[in-house]
């Protein structure tokens, strides 16, 4: 029989009140609290705490406190990722963030979702869909990424956007819902 964590990571309905999941969320809360309570002159301690929190973290990654997440272990960060103040990642499913990606302040990344059917929702069961962000992406402040989206490499998401669908590579996209505004790079001159 599959554990609730296995169901969660497979995108199936799972019980978030499961003892193992409660323990893992508690661990993440303690690590993020310790991280958020550090001062600017505690760079080594910040790095140690984040290394313990995340599933993987590339060199040169920098996160401004405060930062919050559900589990931490489901987050993979590439090299030189930057997150500005007050970012939140609900990493119920895997969140993969590519190299040289930047988050403005208050970016929200939500893998968690709930049943639309009220009877199912009342049961307390939840589900999740993974989020993938490519290399060299810039996500503007206050943007929200909804469950299951992929942001293509080198794309820019405008501040305050709500990303509900995949965004291709090499585009500027913005709005609610977020949509492609124009191509970037070599394609932009065509």
N, C-alpha and C positions, 0 to 999 in steps of 0.2 A: 504494500500500500504506500502511495506517495505521501511525502510530508507536505505540510502546508507551505513550507518554503519552496519545495519543488514545484508545487502547483502555481505559486506566485510567480516564480521565474519563468514558467512555461506559458504565462498569460492566461491561465485558467482562473476561475473563481476560487478564492481561498479565504480562510478565516484569519483576519489580522490579530485576533485575540489569542492565537496560538502561543504557547509558552516560549518556544524558541524565538519566534518573531518579536515578542515583547522584550525578551532579553537582548536581542540584537539592536532593537530601536533604543533601548535604555543605554546600551553601550555607546551608540552614536550620539545620544543626547549628552552624555558625560564628556565625550571627546570634543564635541562642538562647543560645549560650555567652556571647557578648559581653553580651547583655541580662542574663543571670543573674548575671554578674560585676559588674554596676553596683551602686552604693550609692544609698541613699535621696536623697542630694543631687545625683544625676545625672538629674533628671527630663527635661531636654531630650534627653540622649543616649538614654535609654530610649525616648522617643517617636520619635526618629529611627530607631532600630534596628527598632522594631515597624512603623513606616511602610514600611521597606524589606522587612520580612519578609512582611507580610500582603498579600493581594490588594487589600483595601480596609479602611479603618479610620475610623469616624466620630469626630467631635469628642468629647472628654471621656472617651475610653476609658482604663481604668486596669487594668493587669495586675501583680499581685504576683509577683516572681520567687520560686522558679524556675518557669519555664514551658517546656514542650516540645511540639514538633510535628514532623510528617514533612516537609512542604514549605512551609507558611506561605502560599504563593501561592494555595492553594485555600480559604483562610479569608476570609470577608467579615464584618466586625463593624460593627454599627450604632453609633449615638451612645450615649455614656455606658454602655458595656458595662463590667462589673467582673468580674474573675476573681481569686479569692483564691489563696493560695500553692499551688504544686504541681499545677496543672492540666495535663492532657495532651490534645492534640487530634491524632489520627491522621487527617490530612486527605488521604488518598489520593483521596477524592472531595470534592466541594464541601461545605463546612460554612458555613451561613449563620446568623448570630446576630443577632437583632433588637435594636432600640433599648431601652435601659434594662434590659437583661438582666443578672442577677447569677449568678455561679457561686460556691458555697462552696469551701473548700479541697479539693484532691485530686479534683475532678471529672474524669472521663475520658470523652472523646468519640471513639468508634471508628467510622470509616467502613470500615476494612479488614476483609476477610473472606477465608476460604480455602475451597477445595473440600471438601465432605464426603467425597467419594470418595477413598480413600487413594491410589490410583494417580495421580489428578489432583493431589492435594496433594503427592506426592513429586516431581512435575515442577517444583515451585517456583513455579508460576503462582499469582497472586493475583487478587482482584477487590475491588470497593468499591461502596458504596451511599451516596448523599449524606444528610446530616442537616440538618434545618431547625429552628431554634428561633425562635419568634415574639417579638414585642415584649413587654416587661415581664414576662418569665419569671424565676423564681427557682429555681435548681437547687441543692439542698442538698448539703453536703459529702459527698464519697465516692460520689456517684451515678455510675453508668455508663450511657452512652447507646450502644446497639448500632447497627450499620449499618442505614441506611435509615429511621430513625425521624423523626417530626415531632412537636415539642412546640408545642401551640397557644398563642396569645397569652394573657398574663395568668395562665398556669397556674403552679403550684408543684409541684416534684418533691421529695419528702421525702429527707432525708439517707440515704445508703446504698442507695438504690433502684437497681434494674437495669431500665432501660427497654428493652423488647424489641419494643414495638408503639407505634403512634402514640397520643399523648395529646391529647384535644381542648382547645379554649380554655376558660378560666375554671374550672379544676378544681384540686383538691388531689389528687395521685396519689402513691402510695408503695408500697414493698414489692419483693419479689423472687419472681416478676416484678412490675414496677410495674403497679398498677391504680388506677383512679379510686376515691377514697375518698368525696369529696363535691364538690358544686359550690361555687364562690366567687363573690363579688360579689352583684349583685342577685338572681341565681338561688338563692343560698344560703338566703334566707329563705323560699323556697316549700316 
